[in-house]
Each structure stands twice: as C-alpha cells, then as structure tokens.
Amino acid sequence: MSSGDTLLVSYISCIGSSLISIEKTIGACLDKNIKVIIISGNYVFEDTPQNRLLLSAMGMVRRLQSELKSQTMRTTLNRLRGQGRKLGRPRGSGNKKVKLSGREPEIGVLLERKLSKAEIARRLGVNRMTLYAFLKRMQK
C-alpha cells in the first residue's frame, strides 16, 4: 500500500492476533499516511495527534498487561515455594536418548577414518554442534 490508500477491515482481529501486532500494523499504516477503517467498531485511524495518542495508549496497555501477567506469575511461584513445592525439572532428569543415540559405532568408524567433525555431521544429517555435544556426552 502507498500513501493516501485506505485499509478497510471488518474486525480489528483481521489486522493482527495480538495487541502488539495490531499496534505495530496501525502504526506502520499511520507512518505511511494510510487510513485504517475498522467496520465492526466504527474506528477510523488517520495520522492525527488523537490517533497517535490512542496508539501510544495501546502500547501502554500492552506493557501493563505484560507486567500484570509477570507479577501474577511471580506471586504464584512464590506462593508455591512457600508451600514447600519443588519447581522446575527434577535434577538429573535430562534426556537419556538423544538424536544420535544408537549411531555410536558409525560415528566411531568415521572418526577412525580421520574425517572432520563437520563432515561427519553432514553425513549424519545433523548440525555439527549436535555432534560436538553428543561426543562430549559420550566421553563422560
């Protein structure tokens, strides 16, 4: 779209699925001088000081919503800790089986052939960092 165009949508949810995406889209339209009309609420967004103020209010509401969610989560976690509840993954409960499990003999043969680890990873179809982590695990 270009300057002077009008974006016509039936519902505000057509612009974005979250408040931040709606805010950014409307802000981008106003920056490009594109008029936004939302039929369901009879909203018209043009590049005016009132609409800029409304857009900044949307940003403030989004930040407040995020802070409230964060505070609620902290309060809940503190309450659970106070009740003596253990939180998080239990110690030592990491994955026992990983992507390269069972391929140790094949990896051993490739290492004996003095192939680079990057080449071995390519042949196995994994990222080289996955191979490095697996070899480190095997050494333990």
C-alpha positions as CSV (number, residue, x, y, z in Angstrom):
1,M,0.0,0.0,0.0
2,S,1.1,3.5,-0.5
3,S,0.4,7.0,0.9
4,G,-3.2,8.0,0.6
5,D,-4.6,4.5,0.4
6,T,-7.3,3.2,2.8
7,L,-7.1,-0.2,4.6
8,L,-10.7,-1.4,5.2
9,V,-11.1,-4.4,7.6
10,S,-14.3,-5.8,9.1
11,Y,-12.8,-6.7,12.5
12,I,-9.8,-5.4,14.4
13,S,-8.6,-9.1,14.7
14,C,-8.1,-9.1,10.9
15,I,-5.2,-6.7,11.5
16,G,-3.4,-9.0,13.9
17,S,-3.8,-11.7,16.5
18,S,-2.1,-9.8,19.4
19,L,-2.2,-6.3,20.7
20,I,1.4,-5.7,19.8
21,S,0.9,-6.8,16.1
22,I,-2.3,-4.6,15.9
23,E,-0.4,-1.7,17.4
24,K,2.6,-2.1,15.0
25,T,0.4,-2.6,11.9
26,I,-1.7,0.5,12.6
27,G,1.5,2.5,13.5
28,A,3.1,1.5,10.2
29,C,0.0,2.5,8.3
30,L,-0.1,5.9,10.0
31,D,3.6,6.4,9.3
32,K,2.9,5.7,5.6
33,N,-0.2,8.0,5.7
34,I,-2.6,5.1,5.1
35,K,-6.1,5.5,6.5
36,V,-7.3,2.4,8.5
37,I,-11.0,1.8,8.9
38,I,-12.4,-1.0,11.1
39,I,-16.0,-1.5,10.3
40,S,-17.2,-3.5,13.4
41,G,-16.3,-0.8,15.9
42,N,-16.6,2.1,13.5
43,Y,-13.0,3.1,14.1
44,V,-11.1,5.3,11.8
45,F,-7.3,5.7,12.2
46,E,-5.7,8.6,10.3
47,D,-2.5,10.4,11.0
48,T,-3.8,12.8,13.6
49,P,-2.5,13.6,17.1
50,Q,-5.5,12.0,18.7
51,N,-4.9,8.7,16.9
52,R,-1.2,8.8,17.7
53,L,-2.2,9.3,21.4
54,L,-4.6,6.3,21.1
55,L,-1.8,4.2,19.6
56,S,0.6,5.1,22.4
57,A,-2.2,4.3,24.9
58,M,-2.4,0.8,23.3
59,G,1.3,0.4,23.8
60,M,0.9,1.4,27.5
61,V,-2.0,-1.1,27.9
62,R,0.2,-3.8,26.3
63,R,3.1,-3.1,28.7
64,L,0.7,-3.0,31.7
65,Q,-0.8,-6.3,30.6
66,S,2.7,-7.8,30.4
67,E,3.6,-6.5,33.8
68,L,0.4,-7.9,35.4
69,K,1.0,-11.3,33.9
70,S,4.6,-11.3,35.1
71,Q,3.6,-10.2,38.6
72,T,0.8,-12.8,38.8
73,M,3.3,-15.5,37.8
74,R,5.9,-14.3,40.3
75,T,3.2,-14.3,43.1
76,T,2.1,-17.8,42.2
77,L,5.6,-19.2,42.1
78,N,6.5,-17.6,45.5
79,R,3.3,-19.0,47.0
80,L,4.1,-22.5,45.7
81,R,7.7,-22.2,47.0
82,G,6.3,-21.0,50.4
83,Q,4.2,-24.2,50.5
84,G,7.4,-26.2,50.0
85,R,6.6,-27.3,46.5
86,K,9.6,-28.1,44.3
87,L,9.5,-26.3,41.0
88,G,11.1,-27.0,37.6
89,R,12.5,-30.1,36.2
90,P,13.8,-32.7,38.7
91,R,17.6,-32.9,38.9
92,G,19.1,-35.5,36.6
93,S,16.0,-35.9,34.6
94,G,17.6,-34.8,31.3
95,N,17.0,-36.8,28.1
96,K,18.5,-40.3,28.2
97,K,18.1,-40.8,24.5
98,V,19.3,-38.1,22.0
99,K,19.2,-37.7,18.2
100,L,22.5,-39.6,17.7
101,S,21.8,-42.4,20.2
102,G,22.5,-45.8,18.6
103,R,24.8,-44.4,16.0
104,E,27.9,-44.7,18.1
105,P,29.6,-47.4,16.0
106,E,29.0,-45.5,12.8
107,I,30.4,-42.3,14.4
108,G,33.4,-44.3,15.7
109,V,34.2,-45.6,12.2
110,L,34.0,-42.1,10.7
111,L,36.3,-40.7,13.5
112,E,38.8,-43.5,12.9
113,R,38.9,-42.5,9.2
114,K,40.1,-39.1,10.4
115,L,37.1,-37.3,8.9
116,S,36.5,-33.8,10.2
117,K,33.6,-33.5,12.7
118,A,31.9,-31.1,10.4
119,E,32.0,-33.7,7.6
120,I,30.7,-36.4,9.9
121,A,27.8,-34.2,11.0
122,R,27.0,-33.5,7.3
123,R,27.0,-37.3,6.6
124,L,24.7,-37.9,9.6
125,G,22.4,-35.1,8.7
126,V,22.8,-33.2,11.9
127,N,24.2,-29.8,12.9
128,R,27.9,-30.0,13.9
129,M,27.1,-28.6,17.3
130,T,24.8,-31.6,17.9
131,L,27.7,-33.9,17.1
132,Y,30.0,-32.0,19.4
133,A,27.5,-32.2,22.2
134,F,27.0,-35.9,21.6
135,L,30.7,-36.6,21.6
136,K,31.1,-34.7,24.8
137,R,28.3,-36.8,26.4
138,M,30.0,-40.0,25.2
139,Q,33.3,-39.0,26.9
140,K,31.6,-38.7,30.3
